[in-house]
Amino acid sequence: MTLAVEQGLVHLRIVDNGPGLSVEAQRHLFEPLFTTKQPGLGTGLGLVLVRQLVTSWGGTVELETHAGEGTTVDVRFPAERSAARSS
């Protein structure tokens, strides 16, 4: 995980070296109730809620994943608004 301020944005990058996601799963990542987990192990609300919160604060969420190669998630927020919320 890295955290940086660049060009007026707070940039959080999370990288994992897990199995990544199939092309089919990528099409549905931000849909409510979609999960790649076994029944009973996930609600499918995680990424939906993350995207809703981040965009409500003026930010963006970008996800890059390749089956067998892991996943990178980039979250960016306006730096000034982030600073105002933390005080």
One Martini backbone bead per residue (centre of mass of N, CA, C, O) as a GRO file, in nm:
protein
   87
    1MET     BB    1   0.098   0.035   0.022
    2THR     BB    2   0.022   0.370  -0.089
    3LEU     BB    3   0.087   0.725  -0.007
    4ALA     BB    4  -0.005   1.030  -0.185
    5VAL     BB    5   0.073   1.359  -0.311
    6GLU     BB    6  -0.076   1.461  -0.632
    7GLN     BB    7  -0.197   1.714  -0.794
    8GLY     BB    8  -0.416   1.758  -0.544
    9LEU     BB    9  -0.395   1.445  -0.465
   10VAL     BB   10  -0.496   1.170  -0.298
   11HIS     BB   11  -0.304   0.860  -0.315
   12LEU     BB   12  -0.425   0.528  -0.315
   13ARG     BB   13  -0.238   0.216  -0.317
   14ILE     BB   14  -0.339  -0.123  -0.394
   15VAL     BB   15  -0.152  -0.434  -0.378
   16ASP     BB   16  -0.181  -0.762  -0.520
   17ASN     BB   17  -0.081  -1.129  -0.566
   18GLY     BB   18  -0.315  -1.268  -0.649
   19PRO     BB   19  -0.543  -1.416  -0.883
   20GLY     BB   20  -0.739  -1.235  -0.964
   21LEU     BB   21  -0.960  -1.160  -1.246
   22SER     BB   22  -1.185  -1.215  -1.455
   23VAL     BB   23  -1.343  -1.077  -1.713
   24GLU     BB   24  -1.627  -1.136  -1.610
   25ALA     BB   25  -1.591  -1.016  -1.323
   26GLN     BB   26  -1.510  -0.724  -1.413
   27ARG     BB   27  -1.801  -0.646  -1.523
   28HIS     BB   28  -1.921  -0.668  -1.192
   29LEU     BB   29  -1.768  -0.528  -0.947
   30PHE     BB   30  -1.992  -0.266  -0.906
   31GLU     BB   31  -2.217  -0.460  -0.834
   32PRO     BB   32  -2.468  -0.541  -0.659
   33LEU     BB   33  -2.414  -0.865  -0.516
   34PHE     BB   34  -2.137  -0.919  -0.624
   35THR     BB   35  -1.947  -1.233  -0.615
   36THR     BB   36  -1.658  -1.468  -0.582
   37LYS     BB   37  -1.770  -1.608  -0.351
   38GLN     BB   38  -1.894  -1.817  -0.157
   39PRO     BB   39  -2.163  -1.904  -0.018
   40GLY     BB   40  -2.172  -1.698   0.279
   41LEU     BB   41  -1.881  -1.512   0.232
   42GLY     BB   42  -2.046  -1.281   0.066
   43THR     BB   43  -2.228  -0.980  -0.038
   44GLY     BB   44  -2.133  -0.762  -0.267
   45LEU     BB   45  -2.068  -0.452  -0.121
   46GLY     BB   46  -1.781  -0.335  -0.104
   47LEU     BB   47  -1.725  -0.184  -0.384
   48VAL     BB   48  -1.983  -0.023  -0.386
   49LEU     BB   49  -1.928   0.141  -0.126
   50VAL     BB   50  -1.660   0.259  -0.201
   51ARG     BB   51  -1.752   0.415  -0.450
   52GLN     BB   52  -1.968   0.588  -0.312
   53LEU     BB   53  -1.784   0.730  -0.108
   54VAL     BB   54  -1.567   0.843  -0.294
   55THR     BB   55  -1.760   1.008  -0.485
   56SER     BB   56  -1.889   1.181  -0.252
   57TRP     BB   57  -1.576   1.309  -0.213
   58GLY     BB   58  -1.455   1.347  -0.521
   59GLY     BB   59  -1.363   1.069  -0.621
   60THR     BB   60  -1.172   0.775  -0.726
   61VAL     BB   61  -1.197   0.439  -0.880
   62GLU     BB   62  -0.940   0.203  -0.968
   63LEU     BB   63  -0.923  -0.117  -1.147
   64GLU     BB   64  -0.664  -0.369  -1.181
   65THR     BB   65  -0.698  -0.692  -1.346
   66HIS     BB   66  -0.548  -1.028  -1.367
   67ALA     BB   67  -0.545  -1.334  -1.431
   68GLY     BB   68  -0.276  -1.446  -1.226
   69GLU     BB   69  -0.165  -1.119  -1.136
   70GLY     BB   70  -0.360  -0.949  -0.981
   71THR     BB   71  -0.418  -0.629  -0.796
   72THR     BB   72  -0.513  -0.280  -0.858
   73VAL     BB   73  -0.584   0.004  -0.644
   74ASP     BB   74  -0.713   0.336  -0.713
   75VAL     BB   75  -0.732   0.618  -0.491
   76ARG     BB   76  -0.888   0.946  -0.529
   77PHE     BB   77  -0.850   1.272  -0.369
   78PRO     BB   78  -0.903   1.568  -0.272
   79ALA     BB   79  -0.687   1.724  -0.062
   80GLU     BB   80  -0.858   1.949   0.074
   81ARG     BB   81  -1.102   1.782   0.163
   82SER     BB   82  -0.947   1.573   0.332
   83ALA     BB   83  -0.835   1.776   0.539
   84ALA     BB   84  -1.113   1.882   0.639
   85ARG     BB   85  -1.223   1.601   0.748
   86SER     BB   86  -0.981   1.547   0.968
   87SER     BB   87  -1.065   1.804   1.172
   0.00000   0.00000   0.00000
